[in-house]
Amino acid sequence: MYEQVAEKLLQFPLFADYDLESLRWLADPQRYVYVKQGEIILHQDSSPERCHILIEGTASVKKRTEEYDIPIIVLHPGSFCGEISVMTDAPTAAQVQALEDSMLICLEKDDFFHMLSKYPSLERKLMRMLNEQVRNMENATWYRERESFLKLEHDVQTAKQIQHSFLPDSIAQPEGWHICSRFHPAREVAGDFYDCFLMSQGRRIGLIIADVCDKGIGAALFMALSRSLLRAYIEQNQFISRSLVDLLIMIAVYRPANVACMIPCQPNSLWGQPNC
C-alpha cells in the first residue's frame, strides 16, 4: 500500500523532484487518515499541532464568520492543509471539510519540519503554493464583500421603489389651485413623505408633508406605517382630530418606546374641532 501512495506522491508537482525510494518515508502507512464526506479535517481556530497532505478525494476550505461562511478554495490531491498554522505556530485560520470520502497523510509538527529538511526543494515550492492560497483567500473575501454590497444595494433599491409607491401617483388640482410636488430625500431611503387626496366628497383637499426623525430603512419603514395608518383613519373618520388620535394610539402600540409624533394642522380644516 505504501508503494502505491509513494507513487501518487511522485505524481504531485510538490514531490516531482524526488524518486520513489526517497518518498517511502513520507508514505508510511501509520500516517494515513481516512475521512468520510462532510467530515471536518481541520477545525477553524484549532491548535497548530499537525497538517495534512490530501492523497485522494477533495476538500473545501472555508473561513467561518458569525454571519456566513466564506469559501476560499477547493483542495485536490497533492494539496497541503494546515501547514500555515504549523509553520507560523498560530491557530488555523479556516475550516477544512471533506467534500467526498478522502485519504490523507497526517504529519505532526516535528514530522513536518523533518520533511522540509529531508526534501529541500519542497520548502520553496510550498512557499509558492502558500502565496497562491493567500491570494485566493484575499480574492474570496473581496468577492464575498462585493456580493454582500450588491445584495444590500439591491435591497436598498427595492426599498426605494416601495417607498415611492406610497407617494401619490397624481396630485389633485382643485379649481383655482395649481399643486405640484418634488421629492428629494437625504438618502436613497429615508423617512420623508407627502400625500395629497380629496376629502368630504371632493369639497376639501388633504395635504400631508411629514418627516420621520433619522435616516435610512428604519425611518422609511416607520414612514410607511404612519402614512398608511393616517390615510386609512382620515378616510374612515369624519373628524381629522379623531383620526390623529387613533393614529397616535396605534403608533404607540407598534412602537411603545422612544416615539413622539407632532402633527400641526390647519384649524379650519377640523370641522369644528379647534385642537389636534
JOFENBEL-V166817 format. One record per pair of residues at least 24 apart in sequence whose ideal C-beta (glycine too) atoms are under 6 Angstrom apart, sorted by the first residue. I is the first residue (numbers start at 1). J is the second residue. D is the distance in whole Angstrom. If there is no record, write none. Layout:
i | j | d
I | J | D
I | J | D
This chain:
i | j | d
1 | 29 | 6
2 | 27 | 4
2 | 29 | 5
8 | 55 | 6
12 | 78 | 3
14 | 125 | 5
17 | 121 | 5
31 | 105 | 5
31 | 106 | 5
33 | 104 | 5
33 | 106 | 5
34 | 103 | 6
35 | 98 | 5
35 | 102 | 5
36 | 101 | 6
37 | 98 | 6
37 | 100 | 5
37 | 101 | 6
39 | 98 | 5
40 | 97 | 5
41 | 96 | 4
41 | 98 | 6
42 | 81 | 6
42 | 82 | 5
42 | 92 | 5
42 | 96 | 4
44 | 92 | 6
44 | 94 | 6
44 | 95 | 4
45 | 91 | 5
46 | 92 | 5
48 | 85 | 4
48 | 86 | 5
48 | 89 | 6
50 | 106 | 6
50 | 108 | 5
51 | 82 | 4
51 | 83 | 4
51 | 86 | 5
51 | 107 | 5
51 | 112 | 6
52 | 81 | 5
52 | 82 | 6
52 | 104 | 4
52 | 106 | 5
53 | 80 | 6
53 | 105 | 4
54 | 79 | 5
54 | 104 | 5
55 | 103 | 5
55 | 104 | 6
56 | 102 | 6
56 | 103 | 4
57 | 100 | 5
57 | 102 | 3
58 | 99 | 5
58 | 100 | 6
59 | 96 | 5
59 | 98 | 5
59 | 99 | 6
60 | 97 | 5
60 | 99 | 6
61 | 94 | 5
61 | 96 | 5
62 | 95 | 5
63 | 94 | 5
64 | 95 | 6
70 | 140 | 6
70 | 144 | 5
72 | 136 | 6
72 | 137 | 5
72 | 140 | 5
73 | 136 | 5
86 | 112 | 5
156 | 188 | 5
156 | 189 | 6
159 | 189 | 5
159 | 217 | 6
160 | 188 | 5
160 | 189 | 5
163 | 189 | 6
163 | 220 | 5
166 | 224 | 6
166 | 227 | 6
168 | 195 | 6
168 | 196 | 5
171 | 196 | 5
172 | 196 | 6
172 | 198 | 5
172 | 205 | 6
174 | 205 | 6
186 | 215 | 6
187 | 215 | 5
189 | 217 | 5
189 | 220 | 5
190 | 215 | 5
190 | 219 | 6
191 | 219 | 3
191 | 220 | 6
191 | 223 | 4
193 | 223 | 5
193 | 227 | 5
239 | 273 | 5
240 | 270 | 6
241 | 270 | 6
241 | 273 | 4
241 | 276 | 6
244 | 276 | 5
